Amino acid sequence: MRFANRSDAGRLLAQELEGRSFVRPLVLGLPRGGVQVAFEVARALGAPLDVFVVRKLGAPGQRELGLGAVAETGERTVNQPLIDSVGATPQELDAIARRELAEVRRRVEQYRNGRPAPVVKGRTVLVVDDGIATGGTSAAALTALRASGPERIILAVPVAAPASLERLRPLADEVVCLASPPDLFAIGEWYDDFGQLSDDMVVALLERARTPAAWDPPFERAVRVQAGASLDADLAVPRGATGLVVFAHGSGSSRRSPRNRAVARALFDRGLATLLFDLLTRQEAIEDEVDAHLRFDIDLLSERLVRTLDWAARQPELSGLGVGCFGASTGAAAALLAAAERPQLVRAVVSRGGRPDLAAWALESVRAPTLLVVGGLDVDVLEKNRRALSMLAGPAQLEVVAGAGHLFEEHGALDRVAELAAAWFSRFLPLHGEAEAELPGP
């Protein structure tokens, strides 16, 4: 696994953490690079973001070789075998520690600008970095934070050396790591863009996290949709929303689909409200796990989606928003049927790896602008979408994501889906002036 940049790594890390129960979560990024990763984690969890400043104690004449680390609270950790091997004296180590502690305090003052350190006691603390090689700074952070009495400590990183992870596990209650390659030499090798962050960039990220208009915590809230059955849903409405996108998940999935949620976050960042809901009740989902008799019941799924659209139209905070549907797999068939049944309501449809063939009889009635996104390696589904393209009555476009399979798990594939969906909905959903009928340009 490789990462496009630190933001990409943070979003992927957040997917691993979402859906868990945390006690008053607090996300702490290890400056500098870890703060950019932590920003995405905090945003996805709707948790406050701060820093925990730690500095490596570099060996005399070999500053990249970490003999230990010192934390902002003053705690010092050392690697005694390494100190012995390089022959560093206690006096040399004390001098290095004093110098690095002065730098720690300078950074604390700059990053927090006089604000007090966040309260750690009794909270779930997520310590986030952009990667771990030797693990010295992470060890210092975990040791220092443990002394402050957190309810739980989770170390979360995109990539780390296996041996370092094993040394760190006893210091945390849980370790979450996306990739642990045995041949890890340098963290930057696992990023396409690993440019250094400046202190000013760290400050800007922290300030952005503290600005309600940009942060909008929490990202979403739980609601109950009355759609012939009572359905669990998550609604996110950014300030000044320009449209609403209702998600219809694929077969055997739910509103917790990590792929749909990743797309939803991208749409939210573009100013679009999102509603992810379960097409099946909890009991139906349990029964469906046994014999899968409901996941392909397109009539039922489309009826639930139509009623959900009607429910959304009655909500005061969503009134005046143009509505679109985002469907995945079998959910795409439900989205197309809903667009055919509610032509005055559904202004645009995006299908991700969809099965439009399951709604073939209704395609000639779909007049909403429709974008079909299919992975280039998903040969069978790609052919079904090509046939559906010619049957759709309204403006339609097929986008093939090269090198992607049905689930878009390949590096950068889901980001491309989100980019295409955001552009499509941003063009066709806003109600200030009618959207143009022609397709977006390249």
ChimeraX attribute file (.defattr): number of C-alpha atoms within 10 A of each C-alpha:
attribute: neighborCount
match mode: 1-to-1
recipient: residues
	/A:1	12
	/A:2	17
	/A:3	21
	/A:4	15
	/A:5	18
	/A:6	26
	/A:7	19
	/A:8	20
	/A:9	24
	/A:10	28
	/A:11	22
	/A:12	19
	/A:13	24
	/A:14	24
	/A:15	18
	/A:16	15
	/A:17	17
	/A:18	15
	/A:19	11
	/A:20	7
	/A:21	9
	/A:22	17
	/A:23	12
	/A:24	13
	/A:25	22
	/A:26	24
	/A:27	27
	/A:28	26
	/A:29	28
	/A:30	24
	/A:31	24
	/A:32	21
	/A:33	21
	/A:34	25
	/A:35	32
	/A:36	26
	/A:37	29
	/A:38	34
	/A:39	28
	/A:40	23
	/A:41	31
	/A:42	29
	/A:43	22
	/A:44	23
	/A:45	22
	/A:46	18
	/A:47	20
	/A:48	21
	/A:49	25
	/A:50	26
	/A:51	25
	/A:52	26
	/A:53	25
	/A:54	31
	/A:55	26
	/A:56	26
	/A:57	29
	/A:58	18
	/A:59	20
	/A:60	17
	/A:61	7
	/A:62	10
	/A:63	12
	/A:64	11
	/A:65	16
	/A:66	21
	/A:67	25
	/A:68	25
	/A:69	27
	/A:70	27
	/A:71	26
	/A:72	23
	/A:73	18
	/A:74	15
	/A:75	16
	/A:76	22
	/A:77	20
	/A:78	18
	/A:79	13
	/A:80	11
	/A:81	10
	/A:82	15
	/A:83	17
	/A:84	11
	/A:85	8
	/A:86	13
	/A:87	12
	/A:88	15
	/A:89	11
	/A:90	10
	/A:91	9
	/A:92	12
	/A:93	19
	/A:94	12
	/A:95	12
	/A:96	19
	/A:97	21
	/A:98	13
	/A:99	13
	/A:100	21
	/A:101	25
	/A:102	13
	/A:103	16
	/A:104	21
	/A:105	17
	/A:106	13
	/A:107	21
	/A:108	20
	/A:109	13
	/A:110	15
	/A:111	24
	/A:112	15
	/A:113	10
	/A:114	9
	/A:115	10
	/A:116	9
	/A:117	13
	/A:118	13
	/A:119	12
	/A:120	20
	/A:121	15
	/A:122	14
	/A:123	17
	/A:124	20
	/A:125	26
	/A:126	28
	/A:127	27
	/A:128	31
	/A:129	27
	/A:130	28
	/A:131	26
	/A:132	22
	/A:133	18
	/A:134	20
	/A:135	22
	/A:136	25
	/A:137	25
	/A:138	27
	/A:139	26
	/A:140	26
	/A:141	28
	/A:142	21
	/A:143	18
	/A:144	21
	/A:145	22
	/A:146	18
	/A:147	12
	/A:148	13
	/A:149	14
	/A:150	17
	/A:151	17
	/A:152	19
	/A:153	23
	/A:154	19
	/A:155	23
	/A:156	28
	/A:157	25
	/A:158	29
	/A:159	28
	/A:160	27
	/A:161	22
	/A:162	19
	/A:163	13
	/A:164	17
	/A:165	21
	/A:166	12
	/A:167	13
	/A:168	19
	/A:169	15
	/A:170	12
	/A:171	20
	/A:172	19
	/A:173	12
	/A:174	15
	/A:175	18
	/A:176	18
	/A:177	19
	/A:178	16
	/A:179	17
	/A:180	19
	/A:181	13
	/A:182	10
	/A:183	8
	/A:184	17
	/A:185	13
	/A:186	12
	/A:187	16
	/A:188	16
	/A:189	12
	/A:190	21
	/A:191	18
	/A:192	12
	/A:193	12
	/A:194	16
	/A:195	11
	/A:196	9
	/A:197	14
	/A:198	12
	/A:199	13
	/A:200	11
	/A:201	16
	/A:202	22
	/A:203	19
	/A:204	13
	/A:205	17
	/A:206	21
	/A:207	16
	/A:208	15
	/A:209	22
	/A:210	16
	/A:211	11
	/A:212	11
	/A:213	12
	/A:214	13
	/A:215	19
	/A:216	17
	/A:217	21
	/A:218	16
	/A:219	19
	/A:220	22
	/A:221	12
	/A:222	13
	/A:223	14
	/A:224	14
	/A:225	20
	/A:226	15
	/A:227	17
	/A:228	10
	/A:229	14
	/A:230	14
	/A:231	18
	/A:232	19
	/A:233	20
	/A:234	18
	/A:235	17
	/A:236	23
	/A:237	22
	/A:238	22
	/A:239	15
	/A:240	10
	/A:241	20
	/A:242	21
	/A:243	28
	/A:244	29
	/A:245	28
	/A:246	24
	/A:247	27
	/A:248	31
	/A:249	29
	/A:250	25
	/A:251	17
	/A:252	15
	/A:253	18
	/A:254	19
	/A:255	20
	/A:256	17
	/A:257	14
	/A:258	17
	/A:259	19
	/A:260	23
	/A:261	19
	/A:262	20
	/A:263	23
	/A:264	25
	/A:265	21
	/A:266	18
	/A:267	24
	/A:268	23
	/A:269	14
	/A:270	18
	/A:271	19
	/A:272	28
	/A:273	26
	/A:274	28
	/A:275	26
	/A:276	26
	/A:277	26
	/A:278	24
	/A:279	33
	/A:280	23
	/A:281	14
	/A:282	13
	/A:283	8
	/A:284	14
	/A:285	18
	/A:286	12
	/A:287	13
	/A:288	16
	/A:289	12
	/A:290	8
	/A:291	9
	/A:292	15
	/A:293	11
	/A:294	19
	/A:295	22
	/A:296	17
	/A:297	14
	/A:298	19
	/A:299	16
	/A:300	15
	/A:301	24
	/A:302	25
	/A:303	19
	/A:304	25
	/A:305	26
	/A:306	22
	/A:307	17
	/A:308	23
	/A:309	23
	/A:310	15
	/A:311	13
	/A:312	20
	/A:313	17
	/A:314	11
	/A:315	9
	/A:316	8
	/A:317	11
	/A:318	16
	/A:319	13
	/A:320	15
	/A:321	21
	/A:322	23
	/A:323	29
	/A:324	28
	/A:325	30
	/A:326	30
	/A:327	27
	/A:328	26
	/A:329	22
	/A:330	28
	/A:331	32
	/A:332	31
	/A:333	29
	/A:334	35
	/A:335	35
	/A:336	33
	/A:337	28
	/A:338	26
	/A:339	29
	/A:340	21
	/A:341	17
	/A:342	16
	/A:343	15
	/A:344	11
	/A:345	19
	/A:346	27
	/A:347	23
	/A:348	30
	/A:349	30
	/A:350	29
	/A:351	28
	/A:352	29
	/A:353	27
	/A:354	27
	/A:355	25
	/A:356	30
	/A:357	17
	/A:358	22
	/A:359	20
	/A:360	17
	/A:361	11
	/A:362	20
	/A:363	23
	/A:364	14
	/A:365	17
	/A:366	26
	/A:367	21
	/A:368	26
	/A:369	26
	/A:370	29
	/A:371	23
	/A:372	26
	/A:373	23
	/A:374	28
	/A:375	25
	/A:376	17
	/A:377	16
	/A:378	19
	/A:379	13
	/A:380	9
	/A:381	20
	/A:382	23
	/A:383	12
	/A:384	16
	/A:385	23
	/A:386	15
	/A:387	13
	/A:388	20
	/A:389	20
	/A:390	13
	/A:391	17
	/A:392	22
	/A:393	17
	/A:394	19
	/A:395	16
	/A:396	22
	/A:397	18
	/A:398	16
	/A:399	16
	/A:400	17
	/A:401	19
	/A:402	13
	/A:403	14
	/A:404	19
	/A:405	18
	/A:406	19
	/A:407	16
	/A:408	23
	/A:409	12
	/A:410	16
	/A:411	15
	/A:412	16
	/A:413	18
	/A:414	21
	/A:415	18
	/A:416	15
	/A:417	25
	/A:418	20
	/A:419	15
	/A:420	18
	/A:421	24
	/A:422	22
	/A:423	13
	/A:424	20
	/A:425	29
	/A:426	18
	/A:427	15
	/A:428	24
	/A:429	23
	/A:430	20
	/A:431	14
	/A:432	10
	/A:433	6
	/A:434	10
	/A:435	14
	/A:436	10
	/A:437	11
	/A:438	10
	/A:439	15
	/A:440	11
	/A:441	4
	/A:442	3
